[in-house]
């Protein structure tokens, strides 16, 4: 599975956004984690926003199985469950 990660601009981060990517790499060591880009063939896209504004541009960022926009670190558990379910497909 190819998981694309897009970060917001970081103007108002309320948590360590890079920790999300690190956790993904640890939880899914066999999967390809890449920088998300429009037009890139990705199975899932994770947009990591540092606050509730979620102002990161997501135009053209689509994953074959969907996209999640995180605005807080506590939302990682839901993302983890979603990606685990996709892995079982």
N, CA, C and O atoms as a printed pandas DataFrame, in Angstrom:
     atom_number atom_name residue_name chain_id  residue_number  x_coord  y_coord  z_coord
0              1         N          UNK        A               1    0.852   -1.173    0.000
1              2        CA          UNK        A               1    0.000    0.000    0.000
2              3         C          UNK        A               1    0.898    1.237    0.000
3              4         O          UNK        A               1    1.901    1.292    0.713
4              5         N          UNK        A               2    0.526    2.213   -0.801
5              6        CA          UNK        A               2    1.260    3.480   -0.844
6              7         C          UNK        A               2    0.438    4.538   -0.112
7              8         O          UNK        A               2   -0.680    4.862   -0.514
8              9         N          UNK        A               3    1.015    5.072    0.975
9             10        CA          UNK        A               3    0.346    6.079    1.803
10            11         C          UNK        A               3    1.035    7.415    1.571
11            12         O          UNK        A               3    2.235    7.555    1.807
12            13         N          UNK        A               4    0.270    8.393    1.108
13            14        CA          UNK        A               4    0.804    9.727    0.882
14            15         C          UNK        A               4    0.540   10.633    2.075
15            16         O          UNK        A               4   -0.552   10.615    2.643
16            17         N          UNK        A               5    1.530   11.419    2.452
17            18        CA          UNK        A               5    1.389   12.355    3.570
18            19         C          UNK        A               5    1.569   13.773    3.063
19            20         O          UNK        A               5    2.510   14.074    2.328
20            21         N          UNK        A               6    0.649   14.639    3.469
21            22        CA          UNK        A               6    0.726   16.068    3.153
22            23         C          UNK        A               6    0.639   16.819    4.469
23            24         O          UNK        A               6   -0.239   16.548    5.287
24            25         N          UNK        A               7    1.547   17.759    4.672
25            26        CA          UNK        A               7    1.523   18.597    5.875
26            27         C          UNK        A               7    0.919   19.950    5.547
27            28         O          UNK        A               7    1.032   20.434    4.420
28            29         N          UNK        A               8    0.283   20.552    6.526
29            30        CA          UNK        A               8   -0.156   21.937    6.392
30            31         C          UNK        A               8    1.086   22.833    6.450
31            32         O          UNK        A               8    2.205   22.337    6.582
32            33         N          UNK        A               9    0.892   24.124    6.352
33            34        CA          UNK        A               9    2.017   25.053    6.386
34            35         C          UNK        A               9    2.650   25.227    7.752
35            36         O          UNK        A               9    3.751   25.769    7.854
36            37         N          UNK        A              10    1.981   24.780    8.802
37            38        CA          UNK        A              10    2.562   24.824   10.139
38            39         C          UNK        A              10    2.525   26.177   10.824
39            40         O          UNK        A              10    3.340   26.450   11.705
40            41         N          UNK        A              11    1.579   27.036   10.424
41            42        CA          UNK        A              11    1.541   28.371   11.016
42            43         C          UNK        A              11    1.047   28.381   12.462
43            44         O          UNK        A              11    1.341   29.314   13.209
44            45         N          UNK        A              12    0.293   27.344   12.864
45            46        CA          UNK        A              12   -0.277   27.330   14.208
46            47         C          UNK        A              12   -0.328   25.899   14.762
47            48         O          UNK        A              12   -1.387   25.460   15.210
48            49         N          UNK        A              13    0.778   25.173   14.741
49            50        CA          UNK        A              13    0.722   23.770   15.167
50            51         C          UNK        A              13    0.447   23.620   16.656
51            52         O          UNK        A              13    1.049   24.299   17.488
52            53         N          UNK        A              14   -0.473   22.719   16.973
53            54        CA          UNK        A              14   -0.850   22.456   18.365
54            55         C          UNK        A              14   -0.269   21.132   18.864
55            56         O          UNK        A              14   -0.429   20.774   20.031
56            57         N          UNK        A              15    0.413   20.404   17.958
57            58        CA          UNK        A              15    1.029   19.129   18.322
58            59         C          UNK        A              15    2.170   18.853   17.349
59            60         O          UNK        A              15    2.324   19.560   16.353
60            61         N          UNK        A              16    2.957   17.840   17.631
61            62        CA          UNK        A              16    4.100   17.478   16.790
62            63         C          UNK        A              16    3.598   16.730   15.558
63            64         O          UNK        A              16    3.343   15.528   15.619
64            65         N          UNK        A              17    3.459   17.430   14.462
65            66        CA          UNK        A              17    2.915   16.845   13.232
66            67         C          UNK        A              17    3.827   15.775   12.656
67            68         O          UNK        A              17    3.342   14.793   12.095
68            69         N          UNK        A              18    5.136   15.945   12.782
69            70        CA          UNK        A              18    6.056   14.956   12.218
70            71         C          UNK        A              18    5.974   13.622   12.952
71            72         O          UNK        A              18    6.347   12.584   12.405
72            73         N          UNK        A              19    5.493   13.652   14.175
73            74        CA          UNK        A              19    5.321   12.423   14.940
74            75         C          UNK        A              19    4.297   11.503   14.267
75            76         O          UNK        A              19    4.401   10.282   14.375
76            77         N          UNK        A              20    3.323   12.071   13.584
77            78        CA          UNK        A              20    2.318   11.265   12.889
78            79         C          UNK        A              20    2.995   10.414   11.805
79            80         O          UNK        A              20    2.735    9.215   11.705
80            81         N          UNK        A              21    3.854   11.029   11.002
81            82        CA          UNK        A              21    4.561   10.286    9.957
82            83         C          UNK        A              21    5.454    9.214   10.565
83            84         O          UNK        A              21    5.539    8.106   10.037
84            85         N          UNK        A              22    6.116    9.531   11.661
85            86        CA          UNK        A              22    6.976    8.554   12.327
86            87         C          UNK        A              22    6.156    7.367   12.823
87            88         O          UNK        A              22    6.567    6.216   12.675
88            89         N          UNK        A              23    5.015    7.646   13.399
89            90        CA          UNK        A              23    4.153    6.567   13.887
90            91         C          UNK        A              23    3.662    5.697   12.733
91            92         O          UNK        A              23    3.593    4.475   12.863
92            93         N          UNK        A              24    3.322    6.319   11.606
93            94        CA          UNK        A              24    2.894    5.546   10.437
94            95         C          UNK        A              24    4.008    4.606    9.976
95            96         O          UNK        A              24    3.765    3.439    9.670
96            97         N          UNK        A              25    5.211    5.124    9.933
97            98        CA          UNK        A              25    6.350    4.290    9.514
98            99         C          UNK        A              25    6.573    3.128   10.486
99           100         O          UNK        A              25    6.920    2.025   10.063
100          101         N          UNK        A              26    6.379    3.366   11.756
101          102        CA          UNK        A              26    6.556    2.310   12.755
102          103         C          UNK        A              26    5.417    1.296   12.718
103          104         O          UNK        A              26    5.651    0.093   12.835
104          105         N          UNK        A              27    4.188    1.775   12.556
105          106        CA          UNK        A              27    3.021    0.895   12.562
106          107         C          UNK        A              27    2.836    0.140   11.244
107          108         O          UNK        A              27    2.192   -0.909   11.215
108          109         N          UNK        A              28    3.396    0.670   10.159
109          110        CA          UNK        A              28    3.246    0.045    8.843
110          111         C          UNK        A              28    4.606   -0.055    8.145
111          112         O          UNK        A              28    4.820    0.570    7.107
112          113         N          UNK        A              29    5.521   -0.840    8.715
113          114        CA          UNK        A              29    6.880   -0.891    8.177
114          115         C          UNK        A              29    6.969   -1.443    6.760
115          116         O          UNK        A              29    7.914   -1.123    6.038
116          117         N          UNK        A              30    6.025   -2.252    6.352
117          118        CA          UNK        A              30    6.065   -2.839    5.018
118          119         C          UNK        A              30    5.399   -2.003    3.950
119          120         O          UNK        A              30    5.396   -2.376    2.777
120          121         N          UNK        A              31    4.833   -0.874    4.343
121          122        CA          UNK        A              31    4.111   -0.031    3.389
122          123         C          UNK        A              31    4.990    1.128    2.933
123          124         O          UNK        A              31    5.926    1.529    3.625
124          125         N          UNK        A              32    4.674    1.649    1.769
125          126        CA          UNK        A              32    5.426    2.770    1.205
126          127         C          UNK        A              32    4.801    4.087    1.680
127          128         O          UNK        A              32    3.634    4.356    1.394
128          129         N          UNK        A              33    5.559    4.892    2.392
129          130        CA          UNK        A              33    5.108    6.191    2.883
130          131         C          UNK        A              33    5.803    7.249    2.033
131          132         O          UNK        A              33    7.032    7.313    1.995
132          133         N          UNK        A              34    5.010    8.082    1.346
133          134        CA          UNK        A              34    5.569    9.068    0.415
134          135         C          UNK        A              34    4.976   10.445    0.684
135          136         O          UNK        A              34    3.979   10.577    1.395
136          137         N          UNK        A              35    5.600   11.463    0.110
137          138        CA          UNK        A              35    5.027   12.814    0.153
138          139         C          UNK        A              35    3.889   12.862   -0.849
139          140         O          UNK        A              35    4.077   12.571   -2.030
140          141         N          UNK        A              36    2.711   13.231   -0.377
141          142        CA          UNK        A              36    1.541   13.293   -1.258
142          143         C          UNK        A              36    1.694   14.442   -2.243
143          144         O          UNK        A              36    2.185   15.518   -1.902
144          145         N          UNK        A              37    1.264   14.188   -3.464
145          146        CA          UNK        A              37    1.300   15.208   -4.500
146          147         C          UNK        A              37    0.141   14.968   -5.461
147          148         O          UNK        A              37   -0.209   13.818   -5.726
148          149         N          UNK        A              38   -0.455   16.030   -5.983
149          150        CA          UNK        A              38   -1.537   15.858   -6.954
150          151         C          UNK        A              38   -1.077   15.010   -8.136
151          152         O          UNK        A              38    0.018   15.202   -8.665
152          153         N          UNK        A              39   -1.919   14.082   -8.537
153          154        CA          UNK        A              39   -1.614   13.237   -9.674
154          155         C          UNK        A              39   -0.793   12.002   -9.350
155          156         O          UNK        A              39   -0.653   11.112  -10.190
156          157         N          UNK        A              40   -0.243   11.936   -8.130
157          158        CA          UNK        A              40    0.541   10.769   -7.713
158          159         C          UNK        A              40   -0.407    9.615   -7.397
159          160         O          UNK        A              40   -1.422    9.814   -6.729
160          161         N          UNK        A              41   -0.091    8.434   -7.863
161          162        CA          UNK        A              41   -0.906    7.251   -7.606
162          163         C          UNK        A              41   -0.676    6.792   -6.164
163          164         O          UNK        A              41    0.389    6.269   -5.834
164          165         N          UNK        A              42   -1.682    6.992   -5.313
165          166        CA          UNK        A              42   -1.583    6.636   -3.897
166          167         C          UNK        A              42   -2.815    5.826   -3.508
167          168         O          UNK        A              42   -3.900    6.026   -4.052
168          169         N          UNK        A              43   -2.634    4.916   -2.564
169          170        CA          UNK        A              43   -3.771    4.150   -2.070
170          171         C          UNK        A              43   -4.557    4.922   -1.017
171          172         O          UNK        A              43   -5.781    4.817   -0.944
172          173         N          UNK        A              44   -3.848    5.696   -0.205
173          174        CA          UNK        A              44   -4.506    6.473    0.848
174          175         C          UNK        A              44   -3.705    7.741    1.088
175          176         O          UNK        A              44   -2.478    7.742    0.990
176          177         N          UNK        A              45   -4.410    8.821    1.404
177          178        CA          UNK        A              45   -3.765   10.107    1.658
178          179         C          UNK        A              45   -4.064   10.541    3.088
179          180         O          UNK        A              45   -5.207   10.490    3.544
180          181         N          UNK        A              46   -3.012   10.970    3.787
181          182        CA          UNK        A              46   -3.145   11.511    5.141
182          183         C          UNK        A              46   -2.681   12.966    5.091
183          184         O          UNK        A              46   -1.533   13.258    4.757
184          185         N          UNK        A              47   -3.602   13.870    5.432
185          186        CA          UNK        A              47   -3.284   15.295    5.478
186          187         C          UNK        A              47   -3.128   15.660    6.947
187          188         O          UNK        A              47   -4.078   15.557    7.723
188          189         N          UNK        A              48   -1.931   16.084    7.322
189          190        CA          UNK        A              48   -1.619   16.358    8.722
190          191         C          UNK        A              48   -1.656   17.866    8.942
191          192         O          UNK        A              48   -0.733   18.588    8.565
192          193         N          UNK        A              49   -2.735   18.320    9.558
193          194        CA          UNK        A              49   -2.923   19.745    9.859
194          195         C          UNK        A              49   -2.633   19.976   11.340
195          196         O          UNK        A              49   -3.012   19.167   12.187
196          197         N          UNK        A              50   -1.977   21.058   11.641
197          198        CA          UNK        A              50   -1.552   21.329   13.008
198          199         C          UNK        A              50   -2.633   21.877   13.919
199          200         O          UNK        A              50   -2.444   21.936   15.134
200          201         N          UNK        A              51   -3.769   22.282   13.351
201          202        CA          UNK        A              51   -4.851   22.832   14.171
202          203         C          UNK        A              51   -6.196   22.558   13.515
203          204         O          UNK        A              51   -6.260   21.989   12.425
204          205         N          UNK        A              52   -7.247   22.957   14.172
205          206        CA          UNK        A              52   -8.616   22.705   13.706
206          207         C          UNK        A              52   -8.988   23.476   12.440
207          208         O          UNK        A              52   -9.997   23.160   11.811
208          209         N          UNK        A              53   -8.200   24.476   12.053
209          210        CA          UNK        A              53   -8.504   25.226   10.831
210          211         C          UNK        A              53   -8.423   24.333    9.599
211          212         O          UNK        A              53   -9.158   24.541    8.633
212          213         N          UNK        A              54   -7.551   23.355    9.624
213          214        CA          UNK        A              54   -7.393   22.404    8.514
214          215         C          UNK        A              54   -7.336   23.127    7.172
215          216         O          UNK        A              54   -8.092   22.816    6.252
216          217         N          UNK        A              55   -6.439   24.083    7.077
217          218        CA          UNK        A              55   -6.381   24.944    5.895
218          219         C          UNK        A              55   -5.446   24.430    4.803
219          220         O          UNK        A              55   -5.260   25.109    3.793
220          221         N          UNK        A              56   -4.858   23.259    4.979
221          222        CA          UNK        A              56   -3.956   22.712    3.952
222          223         C          UNK        A              56   -4.720   22.507    2.650
223          224         O          UNK        A              56   -5.860   22.043    2.654
224          225         N          UNK        A              57   -4.092   22.851    1.557
225          226        CA          UNK        A              57   -4.701   22.646    0.247
226          227         C          UNK        A              57   -4.689   21.154   -0.086
227          228         O          UNK        A              57   -3.653   20.495    0.002
228          229         N          UNK        A              58   -5.835   20.643   -0.464
229          230        CA          UNK        A              58   -5.947   19.220   -0.763
230          231         C          UNK        A              58   -6.429   18.964   -2.193
231          232         O          UNK        A              58   -6.716   17.823   -2.555
232          233         N          UNK        A              59   -6.516   20.011   -2.998
233          234        CA          UNK        A              59   -6.953   19.845   -4.383
234          235         C          UNK        A              59   -6.058   18.835   -5.097
235          236         O          UNK        A              59   -4.833   18.954   -5.082
236          237         N          UNK        A              60   -6.673   17.862   -5.707
237          238        CA          UNK        A              60   -5.924   16.866   -6.458
238          239         C          UNK        A              60   -5.281   15.774   -5.622
239          240         O          UNK        A              60   -4.636   14.880   -6.170
240          241         N          UNK        A              61   -5.442   15.827   -4.315
241          242        CA          UNK        A              61   -4.876   14.788   -3.450
242          243         C          UNK        A              61   -5.941   13.731   -3.183
243          244         O          UNK        A              61   -6.794   13.896   -2.311
244          245         N          UNK        A              62   -5.881   12.674   -3.925
245          246        CA          UNK        A              62   -6.858   11.607   -3.757
246          247         C          UNK        A              62   -6.143   10.279   -3.626
247          248         O          UNK        A              62   -5.125   10.031   -4.271
248          249         N          UNK        A              63   -6.683    9.459   -2.801
249          250        CA          UNK        A              63   -6.175    8.109   -2.642
250          251         C          UNK        A              63   -7.204    7.140   -3.185
251          252         O          UNK        A              63   -8.405    7.409   -3.145
252          253         N          UNK        A              64   -6.748    6.047   -3.676
253          254        CA          UNK        A              64   -7.629    5.019   -4.225
254          255         C          UNK        A              64   -8.701    4.617   -3.208
255          256         O          UNK        A              64   -9.847    4.365   -3.580
256          257         N          UNK        A              65   -8.329    4.556   -1.922
257          258        CA          UNK        A              65   -9.260    4.142   -0.870
258          259         C          UNK        A              65   -9.670    5.270    0.062
259          260         O          UNK        A              65  -10.332    5.026    1.071
260          261         N          UNK        A              66   -9.289    6.497   -0.257
261          262        CA          UNK        A              66   -9.752    7.618    0.540
262          263         C          UNK        A              66   -8.659    8.515    1.083
263          264         O          UNK        A              66   -7.485    8.417    0.728
264          265         N          UNK        A              67   -9.112    9.397    1.967
265          266        CA          UNK        A              67   -8.227   10.421    2.529
266          267         C          UNK        A              67   -8.713   10.754    3.932
267          268         O          UNK        A              67   -9.915   10.763    4.197
268          269         N          UNK        A              68   -7.778   11.026    4.818
269          270        CA          UNK        A              68   -8.083   11.480    6.170
270          271         C          UNK        A              68   -7.360   12.792    6.413
271          272         O          UNK        A              68   -6.198   12.953    6.041
272          273         N          UNK        A              69   -8.059   13.727    7.042
273          274        CA          UNK        A              69   -7.456   14.990    7.453
274          275         C          UNK        A              69   -7.384   14.984    8.972
275          276         O          UNK        A              69   -8.411   14.996    9.651
276          277         N          UNK        A              70   -6.166   14.966    9.500
277          278        CA          UNK        A              70   -5.963   14.970   10.950
278          279         C          UNK        A              70   -5.756   16.400   11.425
279          280         O          UNK        A              70   -5.000   17.159   10.819
280          281         N          UNK        A              71   -6.427   16.763   12.509
281          282        CA          UNK        A              71   -6.246   18.096   13.085
282          283         C          UNK        A              71   -5.778   18.030   14.533
283          284         O          UNK        A              71   -5.593   19.059   15.182
284          285         N          UNK        A              72   -5.586   16.804   15.038
285          286        CA          UNK        A              72   -5.088   16.611   16.399
286          287         C          UNK        A              72   -4.460   15.225   16.493
287          288         O          UNK        A              72   -4.849   14.314   15.763
288          289         N          UNK        A              73   -3.509   15.070   17.373
289          290        CA          UNK        A              73   -2.800   13.792   17.485
290          291         C          UNK        A              73   -3.705   12.662   17.955
291          292         O          UNK        A              73   -3.473   11.503   17.611
292          293         N          UNK        A              74   -4.733   12.982   18.736
293          294        CA          UNK        A              74   -5.648   11.953   19.234
294          295         C          UNK        A              74   -6.418   11.264   18.109
295          296         O          UNK        A              74   -6.939   10.168   18.311
296          297         N          UNK        A              75   -6.499   11.872   16.948
297          298        CA          UNK        A              75   -7.221   11.289   15.821
298          299         C          UNK        A              75   -6.422   10.164   15.152
299          300         O          UNK        A              75   -6.935    9.473   14.272
300          301         N          UNK        A              76   -5.185    9.988   15.567
301          302        CA          UNK        A              76   -4.346    8.952   14.949
302          303         C          UNK        A              76   -4.936    7.555   15.128
303          304         O          UNK        A              76   -4.834    6.726   14.224
304          305         N          UNK        A              77   -5.544    7.284   16.267
305          306        CA          UNK        A              77   -6.097    5.946   16.519
306          307         C          UNK        A              77   -7.149    5.568   15.472
307          308         O          UNK        A              77   -7.196    4.422   15.027
308          309         N          UNK        A              78   -7.977    6.515   15.085
309          310        CA          UNK        A              78   -8.973    6.259   14.042
310          311         C          UNK        A              78   -8.320    5.989   12.699
311          312         O          UNK        A              78   -8.754    5.107   11.957
312          313         N          UNK        A              79   -7.278    6.747   12.385
313          314        CA          UNK        A              79   -6.534    6.527   11.150
314          315         C          UNK        A              79   -5.892    5.141   11.164
315          316         O          UNK        A              79   -5.921    4.428   10.162
316          317         N          UNK        A              80   -5.322    4.771   12.286
317          318        CA          UNK        A              80   -4.685    3.465   12.433
318          319         C          UNK        A              80   -5.679    2.345   12.117
319          320         O          UNK        A              80   -5.351    1.418   11.376
320          321         N          UNK        A              81   -6.876    2.424   12.669
321          322        CA          UNK        A              81   -7.909    1.405   12.425
322          323         C          UNK        A              81   -8.292    1.354   10.952
323          324         O          UNK        A              81   -8.452    0.272   10.387
324          325         N          UNK        A              82   -8.436    2.511   10.334
325          326        CA          UNK        A              82   -8.797    2.562    8.919
326          327         C          UNK        A              82   -7.723    1.895    8.064
327          328         O          UNK        A              82   -8.039    1.088    7.190
328          329         N          UNK        A              83   -6.471    2.223    8.307
329          330        CA          UNK        A              83   -5.392    1.655    7.515
330          331         C          UNK        A              83   -5.203    0.167    7.765
331          332         O          UNK        A              83   -4.850   -0.578    6.851
332          333         N          UNK        A              84   -5.434   -0.268    8.990
333          334        CA          UNK        A              84   -5.361   -1.710    9.285
334          335         C          UNK        A              84   -6.438   -2.466    8.526
335          336         O          UNK        A              84   -6.193   -3.562    8.021
336          337         N          UNK        A              85   -7.631   -1.886    8.443
337          338        CA          UNK        A              85   -8.713   -2.520    7.678
338          339         C          UNK        A              85   -8.360   -2.590    6.192
339          340         O          UNK        A              85   -8.639   -3.592    5.534
340          341         N          UNK        A              86   -7.757   -1.544    5.672
341          342        CA          UNK        A              86   -7.348   -1.543    4.264
342          343         C          UNK        A              86   -6.266   -2.589    4.003
343          344         O          UNK        A              86   -6.251   -3.214    2.942
344          345         N          UNK        A              87   -5.376   -2.780    4.949
345          346        CA          UNK        A              87   -4.327   -3.780    4.808
346          347         C          UNK        A              87   -4.896   -5.182    4.682
347          348         O          UNK        A              87   -4.342   -6.022    3.973
348          349         N          UNK        A              88   -5.990   -5.431    5.362
349          350        CA          UNK        A              88   -6.593   -6.771    5.357
350          351         C          UNK        A              88   -7.325   -7.088    4.053
351          352         O          UNK        A              88   -7.685   -8.240    3.812
352          353         N          UNK        A              89   -7.546   -6.092    3.224
353          354        CA          UNK        A              89   -8.254   -6.319    1.947
354          355         C          UNK        A              89   -7.479   -7.199    1.037
355          356         O          UNK        A              89   -7.928   -7.490   -0.072
